[in-house]
Amino acid sequence: MSYDPKLQNKCDHRINWESYPLESDRITINLKYPVSSVYGLSLRINNAVIAPNRYTVLSYKQELSLNPASSIRMDYKVPDWEPLIEVNYTTYANKCPKCLAVKYVDDVIYTPSGDFQMAQKEYLLMQTVEKAIITKIASNPFHDWYGTGLQSLIGTKITDLNFMKNKIIEQVSASIEKIKNVQKQLVASNRKVDPGELFGQLLNVDIQQMDDPTIIMVTVVFTSQSNKQMEFSQLIDLSSVRERIAFA
């Protein structure tokens, strides 16, 4: 059975000890993101944790904006003029700077014992397919066959949706064939593998144009050799060099 560090994980929407300036009244601390729960907020000033009964967390609507905002109001004037203020809190999913509202982040996480959390079986196959499709082909000098050319679509105007769909299907299908070839070599080596980690069949590749005409969503549906069906969605911003927005 194969393993790989799990990369896609649920986002906790936590802002970890971000630094903030003290306002001129020496009482107010304006936060960059709205606070979703006051019970999960912690405040440090000059590395000392401040007791929750020494401050109040305020949430309100900003003037001329529908976006919520939050601030901390101390019940005393902070004596230092330039204190080190750090705040640890959770924000709302649609305001989270880590996951950009998709509720997942692509980063390794650790178990309580300090080990990587690992992906295996169908989760490993999902991650294998995702990584192969989002990687720019030839960007890895040691494996220049790995990846797709989806990034080459950036800057392309969608004048023919069917033509765009055919280009994407061509890129995705070619990448998956490479995955299958590598997996066949793995099986031929008599290495023990789980059917869940082996690619079964590509069922569908679809694209959907979003409300923003420069953004399309690519959805890939496939099965593993354990006959479990999986799918993932990839948003591509055709107007920007930001090649990848998020997984859905």
C-alpha positions as CSV (number, residue, x, y, z in Angstrom):
1,M,0.0,0.0,0.0
2,S,1.3,3.5,-0.9
3,Y,1.2,6.6,1.2
4,D,1.6,10.3,0.5
5,P,1.4,13.3,2.9
6,K,-2.1,14.6,2.8
7,L,-2.2,18.0,1.1
8,Q,-5.8,19.0,0.9
9,N,-7.4,19.5,4.4
10,K,-10.4,21.3,5.9
11,C,-9.5,24.9,6.7
12,D,-10.0,26.0,10.3
13,H,-10.3,29.6,9.2
14,R,-8.0,30.5,12.1
15,I,-5.9,33.7,12.1
16,N,-2.8,32.6,14.1
17,W,-1.3,35.3,16.2
18,E,-1.4,38.1,13.6
19,S,0.1,41.4,14.7
20,Y,-2.0,44.6,14.8
21,P,-1.3,48.2,15.6
22,L,-2.9,50.0,18.6
23,E,-5.1,52.9,17.6
24,S,-4.3,56.4,18.8
25,D,-6.8,56.2,21.6
26,R,-4.6,53.4,23.0
27,I,-7.8,51.4,23.6
28,T,-8.9,50.2,20.2
29,I,-7.4,47.4,18.1
30,N,-9.0,47.1,14.6
31,L,-8.9,43.6,13.2
32,K,-8.3,42.8,9.5
33,Y,-10.9,40.1,9.4
34,P,-14.3,39.7,11.2
35,V,-14.4,37.5,14.2
36,S,-16.7,34.4,13.9
37,S,-16.6,33.4,17.6
38,V,-15.4,35.5,20.6
39,Y,-14.9,32.3,22.6
40,G,-12.0,31.3,20.4
41,L,-10.2,34.6,20.5
42,S,-6.9,35.1,22.4
43,L,-5.0,38.4,22.9
44,R,-1.4,38.9,23.7
45,I,0.3,42.2,24.4
46,N,4.1,42.2,24.6
47,N,4.0,38.4,24.8
48,A,1.7,38.4,27.8
49,V,-1.8,36.8,27.4
50,I,-4.5,39.2,28.4
51,A,-7.5,37.9,30.4
52,P,-10.7,38.0,28.5
53,N,-12.4,40.2,31.1
54,R,-10.0,43.0,30.3
55,Y,-11.3,43.6,26.8
56,T,-14.5,43.4,24.7
57,V,-14.8,42.1,21.1
58,L,-17.1,44.3,18.9
59,S,-18.6,43.3,15.6
60,Y,-20.3,45.8,13.3
61,K,-21.1,46.7,9.7
62,Q,-18.7,49.1,8.1
63,E,-19.9,52.4,6.7
64,L,-20.7,52.3,3.0
65,S,-20.1,48.5,2.9
66,L,-22.0,45.3,3.6
67,N,-18.9,43.6,4.9
68,P,-18.8,42.9,8.7
69,A,-15.8,44.1,10.7
70,S,-14.5,43.5,14.2
71,S,-12.4,45.3,16.7
72,I,-11.1,44.8,20.3
73,R,-11.7,47.5,22.9
74,M,-9.5,47.4,26.0
75,D,-11.0,48.4,29.3
76,Y,-7.8,50.4,30.0
77,K,-5.3,52.4,28.1
78,V,-2.4,50.3,27.1
79,P,0.6,52.1,28.7
80,D,3.1,51.4,25.9
81,W,3.0,53.6,22.8
82,E,4.1,50.9,20.4
83,P,3.2,47.6,22.0
84,L,3.5,44.2,20.3
85,I,-0.1,43.2,19.9
86,E,-1.0,39.7,18.6
87,V,-4.4,38.2,18.1
88,N,-5.4,34.6,17.6
89,Y,-9.0,34.1,16.3
90,T,-11.3,32.4,13.8
91,T,-13.0,34.3,10.9
92,Y,-15.8,33.4,8.6
93,A,-15.2,31.0,5.7
94,N,-16.1,33.6,3.1
95,K,-13.5,36.0,4.6
96,C,-10.8,33.5,5.3
97,P,-7.4,34.5,3.7
98,K,-6.1,30.9,3.8
99,C,-8.8,29.1,1.9
100,L,-10.4,32.0,0.0
101,A,-13.9,30.7,0.9
102,V,-13.5,27.2,-0.6
103,K,-13.1,25.7,3.0
104,Y,-10.1,23.7,2.1
105,V,-6.4,24.4,2.2
106,D,-3.6,22.7,0.3
107,D,-0.9,22.3,2.9
108,V,0.6,19.5,5.1
109,I,-0.8,19.1,8.6
110,Y,0.7,17.2,11.5
111,T,-0.7,14.6,13.9
112,P,-0.4,15.1,17.7
113,S,2.7,13.0,17.6
114,G,4.4,15.3,15.1
115,D,4.0,13.0,12.0
116,F,2.5,14.0,8.7
117,Q,-1.1,13.1,8.2
118,M,-1.1,10.6,5.3
119,A,-3.4,10.0,2.4
120,Q,-4.0,6.4,1.3
121,K,-6.4,4.3,-0.8
122,E,-9.0,6.5,-2.6
123,Y,-7.8,9.7,-0.9
124,L,-4.4,9.0,-2.3
125,L,-5.8,8.5,-5.8
126,M,-7.7,11.7,-5.6
127,Q,-4.6,13.6,-4.6
128,T,-2.6,11.9,-7.3
129,V,-5.0,13.0,-10.0
130,E,-5.3,16.5,-8.6
131,K,-1.6,17.1,-8.4
132,A,-1.0,15.8,-11.9
133,I,-3.7,18.0,-13.4
134,I,-2.8,21.3,-11.7
135,T,1.0,20.9,-12.2
136,K,2.4,22.8,-15.1
137,I,3.9,20.3,-17.5
138,A,7.7,20.3,-17.7
139,S,7.9,22.4,-14.5
140,N,9.6,19.5,-12.8
141,P,13.0,19.2,-14.5
142,F,13.4,15.6,-13.3
143,H,10.0,14.5,-14.6
144,D,9.2,16.8,-17.5
145,W,6.3,14.5,-18.6
146,Y,4.4,15.2,-15.5
147,G,1.5,17.7,-15.5
148,T,-0.9,19.4,-18.0
149,G,-0.9,22.5,-20.1
150,L,-4.0,24.0,-18.5
151,Q,-1.9,27.0,-17.6
152,S,-1.4,27.8,-21.3
153,L,-5.1,28.6,-21.4
154,I,-4.6,31.7,-19.3
155,G,-5.2,34.8,-21.3
156,T,-7.5,32.9,-23.7
157,K,-10.8,34.4,-24.6
158,I,-13.8,32.1,-24.5
159,T,-15.3,32.5,-27.9
160,D,-16.1,28.8,-28.4
161,L,-17.0,26.9,-25.2
162,N,-16.9,23.5,-27.0
163,F,-13.5,24.2,-28.4
164,M,-12.3,25.1,-24.9
165,K,-13.9,22.0,-23.5
166,N,-12.1,19.8,-26.1
167,K,-8.7,21.3,-25.2
168,I,-9.3,20.7,-21.5
169,I,-10.4,17.1,-22.0
170,E,-7.4,16.5,-24.2
171,Q,-5.0,17.8,-21.5
172,V,-6.8,16.0,-18.6
173,S,-7.0,12.7,-20.6
174,A,-3.3,12.8,-21.5
175,S,-2.3,13.4,-17.9
176,I,-4.4,10.5,-16.6
177,E,-3.0,8.1,-19.2
178,K,0.5,9.0,-17.8
179,I,-0.7,8.2,-14.3
180,K,-2.1,4.9,-15.4
181,N,1.1,4.0,-17.1
182,V,3.1,4.7,-14.0
183,Q,0.6,2.7,-11.9
184,K,0.9,-0.3,-14.3
185,Q,4.7,-0.3,-13.8
186,L,4.1,-0.2,-10.0
187,V,1.8,-3.2,-10.2
188,A,4.3,-5.0,-12.4
189,S,7.0,-4.6,-9.8
190,N,4.9,-6.8,-7.5
191,R,4.7,-4.0,-5.0
192,K,1.6,-4.3,-2.7
193,V,-1.0,-1.8,-3.8
194,D,-4.6,-1.2,-2.8
195,P,-7.3,-1.2,-5.5
196,G,-8.5,2.1,-4.1
197,E,-5.2,3.9,-5.1
198,L,-5.3,2.7,-8.7
199,F,-7.1,4.6,-11.4
200,G,-10.2,2.9,-12.8
201,Q,-12.1,4.8,-15.5
202,L,-12.4,8.5,-16.6
203,L,-16.2,9.1,-16.6
204,N,-16.5,12.7,-17.5
205,V,-14.7,16.0,-17.9
206,D,-16.9,19.0,-18.0
207,I,-16.5,22.8,-17.9
208,Q,-18.9,25.4,-16.7
209,Q,-18.6,29.1,-17.3
210,M,-19.1,31.1,-14.2
211,D,-20.9,34.5,-13.7
212,D,-17.5,36.1,-14.3
213,P,-16.9,35.3,-18.0
214,T,-13.1,35.0,-17.4
215,I,-13.5,32.1,-14.9
216,I,-14.4,28.6,-15.8
217,M,-14.9,25.5,-13.5
218,V,-13.4,22.2,-14.7
219,T,-15.0,19.1,-13.1
220,V,-13.4,15.7,-13.5
221,V,-15.3,12.5,-12.6
222,F,-13.6,9.2,-12.4
223,T,-13.5,5.8,-10.6
224,S,-10.9,3.8,-8.7
225,Q,-10.3,0.1,-9.3
226,S,-12.2,-0.4,-6.1
227,N,-15.2,0.9,-8.1
228,K,-15.6,4.1,-6.0
229,Q,-16.6,7.2,-7.9
230,M,-14.8,10.5,-7.2
231,E,-14.7,14.0,-8.5
232,F,-13.0,17.3,-8.0
233,S,-13.5,20.8,-9.4
234,Q,-10.8,23.2,-10.5
235,L,-11.4,26.9,-11.0
236,I,-9.3,28.6,-13.7
237,D,-9.0,32.3,-14.0
238,L,-8.3,33.0,-17.7
239,S,-7.7,36.7,-17.1
240,S,-4.8,36.4,-14.7
241,V,-1.4,34.8,-14.2
242,R,-2.8,33.3,-11.0
243,E,-2.9,29.8,-12.4
244,R,-4.9,28.1,-9.6
245,I,-7.6,29.5,-7.5
246,A,-8.9,26.6,-5.5
247,F,-10.3,23.1,-5.3
248,A,-14.0,22.7,-4.6
